[in-house]
Amino acid sequence: MLLFPFSSFVGTKNLSDKYSFDFPTIISSEEWEVFLANFWKDSIEFAQMVEQMPEEKLQEIFIDEKYGTYLLNIESMIEHCYYHLGQIVLLKKYFVLNV
């Protein structure tokens, strides 16, 4: 089961940010390792789901026209992850150099 189940959005028009930041605080290295294992597993599952999508589906409207196509949303999700990865790299460099 994906942490962020892409398939759960299909067919609904009630998207909400209500649970966007509903994430438990990680307080131990064990919890971090569990998170990472799940994250990588989910990433692979997501990539496999996208890989299996027919080309035509990628060009279809995602839920409502205002959200664009499936392809646009998938690309946006990937770019969003790169954005946060960049933030993590900058924070890590800052804290490693200033500790």
C-alpha atoms as an extended CHARMM CRD file, in Angstrom:
* protein
*
        99  EXT
         1         1  MET       CA              0.0000000000        0.0000000000        0.0000000000  PROA      1               0.0000000000
         2         2  LEU       CA              1.4580000000        3.3230000000       -1.0300000000  PROA      2               0.0000000000
         3         3  LEU       CA              2.0180000000        6.0080000000        1.5960000000  PROA      3               0.0000000000
         4         4  PHE       CA              0.2930000000        8.3400000000       -0.8330000000  PROA      4               0.0000000000
         5         5  PRO       CA             -2.0430000000        6.0630000000       -2.7830000000  PROA      5               0.0000000000
         6         6  PHE       CA             -2.3160000000        7.5560000000       -6.2600000000  PROA      6               0.0000000000
         7         7  SER       CA             -5.2050000000        5.2550000000       -7.1130000000  PROA      7               0.0000000000
         8         8  SER       CA             -7.2880000000        6.5440000000       -4.1960000000  PROA      8               0.0000000000
         9         9  PHE       CA             -7.7040000000        9.8870000000       -6.0050000000  PROA      9               0.0000000000
        10        10  VAL       CA             -9.1850000000        8.3750000000       -9.1300000000  PROA      10              0.0000000000
        11        11  GLY       CA            -12.8850000000        9.0420000000       -9.4650000000  PROA      11              0.0000000000
        12        12  THR       CA            -13.2000000000       11.6200000000       -6.6970000000  PROA      12              0.0000000000
        13        13  LYS       CA            -13.6330000000       15.3570000000       -7.0730000000  PROA      13              0.0000000000
        14        14  ASN       CA            -13.1890000000       16.1390000000       -3.4000000000  PROA      14              0.0000000000
        15        15  LEU       CA             -9.4370000000       16.6020000000       -3.1920000000  PROA      15              0.0000000000
        16        16  SER       CA             -8.3600000000       18.2690000000        0.0200000000  PROA      16              0.0000000000
        17        17  ASP       CA             -5.1610000000       19.3220000000        1.7270000000  PROA      17              0.0000000000
        18        18  LYS       CA             -6.6940000000       18.3210000000        5.0580000000  PROA      18              0.0000000000
        19        19  TYR       CA             -4.2740000000       15.4140000000        5.5010000000  PROA      19              0.0000000000
        20        20  SER       CA             -1.2900000000       16.8370000000        3.6120000000  PROA      20              0.0000000000
        21        21  PHE       CA              0.7460000000       17.2540000000        6.7790000000  PROA      21              0.0000000000
        22        22  ASP       CA             -0.7860000000       14.4330000000        8.7980000000  PROA      22              0.0000000000
        23        23  PHE       CA              2.5140000000       12.6740000000        9.4490000000  PROA      23              0.0000000000
        24        24  PRO       CA              3.7410000000       11.3410000000       12.7830000000  PROA      24              0.0000000000
        25        25  THR       CA              6.8810000000       12.8000000000       14.2990000000  PROA      25              0.0000000000
        26        26  ILE       CA              9.8910000000       10.5480000000       13.8460000000  PROA      26              0.0000000000
        27        27  ILE       CA             11.8420000000       10.4500000000       17.0840000000  PROA      27              0.0000000000
        28        28  SER       CA             14.2170000000        7.5240000000       16.7000000000  PROA      28              0.0000000000
        29        29  SER       CA             16.6220000000        6.1550000000       14.1330000000  PROA      29              0.0000000000
        30        30  GLU       CA             14.5620000000        2.9500000000       14.0500000000  PROA      30              0.0000000000
        31        31  GLU       CA             11.4320000000        4.9140000000       13.0890000000  PROA      31              0.0000000000
        32        32  TRP       CA             13.4550000000        6.7200000000       10.4190000000  PROA      32              0.0000000000
        33        33  GLU       CA             14.7050000000        3.4310000000        8.9860000000  PROA      33              0.0000000000
        34        34  VAL       CA             11.1430000000        2.0310000000        8.9050000000  PROA      34              0.0000000000
        35        35  PHE       CA              9.9850000000        5.1920000000        7.1280000000  PROA      35              0.0000000000
        36        36  LEU       CA             12.7960000000        4.9240000000        4.5740000000  PROA      36              0.0000000000
        37        37  ALA       CA             12.0610000000        1.2490000000        3.8830000000  PROA      37              0.0000000000
        38        38  ASN       CA              8.3820000000        2.0380000000        3.3060000000  PROA      38              0.0000000000
        39        39  PHE       CA              9.2390000000        5.0940000000        1.2290000000  PROA      39              0.0000000000
        40        40  TRP       CA             11.4970000000        3.1320000000       -1.1270000000  PROA      40              0.0000000000
        41        41  LYS       CA              8.9830000000        0.2910000000       -1.3940000000  PROA      41              0.0000000000
        42        42  ASP       CA              6.2080000000        2.7710000000       -2.1890000000  PROA      42              0.0000000000
        43        43  SER       CA              8.4000000000        4.5960000000       -4.7120000000  PROA      43              0.0000000000
        44        44  ILE       CA              9.0450000000        1.3660000000       -6.5920000000  PROA      44              0.0000000000
        45        45  GLU       CA              5.3420000000        0.4690000000       -6.5030000000  PROA      45              0.0000000000
        46        46  PHE       CA              4.4060000000        3.9380000000       -7.7920000000  PROA      46              0.0000000000
        47        47  ALA       CA              6.9630000000        3.7190000000      -10.6170000000  PROA      47              0.0000000000
        48        48  GLN       CA              5.6100000000        0.3020000000      -11.5950000000  PROA      48              0.0000000000
        49        49  MET       CA              2.0420000000        1.6520000000      -11.6240000000  PROA      49              0.0000000000
        50        50  VAL       CA              3.0720000000        4.5380000000      -13.8830000000  PROA      50              0.0000000000
        51        51  GLU       CA              5.0780000000        2.2070000000      -16.1110000000  PROA      51              0.0000000000
        52        52  GLN       CA              1.9820000000        0.0450000000      -16.6430000000  PROA      52              0.0000000000
        53        53  MET       CA             -0.2970000000        2.9810000000      -17.5130000000  PROA      53              0.0000000000
        54        54  PRO       CA             -1.2400000000        3.0790000000      -21.1980000000  PROA      54              0.0000000000
        55        55  GLU       CA              0.0020000000        6.1580000000      -23.0840000000  PROA      55              0.0000000000
        56        56  GLU       CA             -3.6020000000        7.2060000000      -23.6980000000  PROA      56              0.0000000000
        57        57  LYS       CA             -4.3080000000        7.2590000000      -19.9560000000  PROA      57              0.0000000000
        58        58  LEU       CA             -1.4060000000        9.6540000000      -19.3700000000  PROA      58              0.0000000000
        59        59  GLN       CA             -3.1160000000       12.1870000000      -21.6490000000  PROA      59              0.0000000000
        60        60  GLU       CA             -6.5290000000       11.8690000000      -19.9610000000  PROA      60              0.0000000000
        61        61  ILE       CA             -7.8610000000       14.4820000000      -17.5730000000  PROA      61              0.0000000000
        62        62  PHE       CA             -6.9960000000       13.7300000000      -13.9430000000  PROA      62              0.0000000000
        63        63  ILE       CA            -10.2720000000       13.9160000000      -11.9930000000  PROA      63              0.0000000000
        64        64  ASP       CA            -11.2580000000       17.3850000000      -13.2490000000  PROA      64              0.0000000000
        65        65  GLU       CA             -9.9930000000       19.6170000000      -16.0730000000  PROA      65              0.0000000000
        66        66  LYS       CA             -8.6290000000       22.1260000000      -13.5700000000  PROA      66              0.0000000000
        67        67  TYR       CA             -6.0900000000       19.4760000000      -12.4280000000  PROA      67              0.0000000000
        68        68  GLY       CA             -4.7430000000       18.8030000000      -15.9280000000  PROA      68              0.0000000000
        69        69  THR       CA             -3.7300000000       15.3750000000      -17.2050000000  PROA      69              0.0000000000
        70        70  TYR       CA             -2.3990000000       12.3150000000      -15.4300000000  PROA      70              0.0000000000
        71        71  LEU       CA              1.0010000000       13.0190000000      -17.0180000000  PROA      71              0.0000000000
        72        72  LEU       CA              1.0720000000       16.5910000000      -15.7200000000  PROA      72              0.0000000000
        73        73  ASN       CA              0.2470000000       15.3950000000      -12.2030000000  PROA      73              0.0000000000
        74        74  ILE       CA              2.8360000000       12.6240000000      -12.2720000000  PROA      74              0.0000000000
        75        75  GLU       CA              5.5070000000       15.0200000000      -13.5510000000  PROA      75              0.0000000000
        76        76  SER       CA              4.4840000000       17.5860000000      -10.9310000000  PROA      76              0.0000000000
        77        77  MET       CA              4.7660000000       14.9860000000       -8.1760000000  PROA      77              0.0000000000
        78        78  ILE       CA              8.2680000000       14.0850000000       -9.3440000000  PROA      78              0.0000000000
        79        79  GLU       CA              9.3400000000       17.7430000000       -9.5460000000  PROA      79              0.0000000000
        80        80  HSD       CA              7.8840000000       18.3610000000       -6.0840000000  PROA      80              0.0000000000
        81        81  CYS       CA             10.0000000000       15.5030000000       -4.7070000000  PROA      81              0.0000000000
        82        82  TYR       CA             13.1270000000       16.9920000000       -6.3240000000  PROA      82              0.0000000000
        83        83  TYR       CA             12.2960000000       20.3270000000       -4.6930000000  PROA      83              0.0000000000
        84        84  HSD       CA             12.1640000000       18.7270000000       -1.2500000000  PROA      84              0.0000000000
        85        85  LEU       CA             15.2710000000       16.6810000000       -1.9400000000  PROA      85              0.0000000000
        86        86  GLY       CA             17.0920000000       19.9400000000       -2.6590000000  PROA      86              0.0000000000
        87        87  GLN       CA             15.8560000000       21.3520000000        0.6410000000  PROA      87              0.0000000000
        88        88  ILE       CA             17.1220000000       18.2800000000        2.4720000000  PROA      88              0.0000000000
        89        89  VAL       CA             20.5430000000       18.5400000000        0.8070000000  PROA      89              0.0000000000
        90        90  LEU       CA             20.8390000000       22.2280000000        1.7460000000  PROA      90              0.0000000000
        91        91  LEU       CA             19.7940000000       21.5760000000        5.3500000000  PROA      91              0.0000000000
        92        92  LYS       CA             22.1920000000       18.6620000000        5.6400000000  PROA      92              0.0000000000
        93        93  LYS       CA             25.0630000000       20.7700000000        4.2800000000  PROA      93              0.0000000000
        94        94  TYR       CA             24.1840000000       23.5960000000        6.6680000000  PROA      94              0.0000000000
        95        95  PHE       CA             23.9990000000       21.3960000000        9.7470000000  PROA      95              0.0000000000
        96        96  VAL       CA             27.0530000000       19.3110000000        8.8820000000  PROA      96              0.0000000000
        97        97  LEU       CA             29.1490000000       22.4280000000        8.3210000000  PROA      97              0.0000000000
        98        98  ASN       CA             27.7840000000       24.3060000000       11.3560000000  PROA      98              0.0000000000
        99        99  VAL       CA             27.7670000000       21.5520000000       13.9810000000  PROA      99              0.0000000000
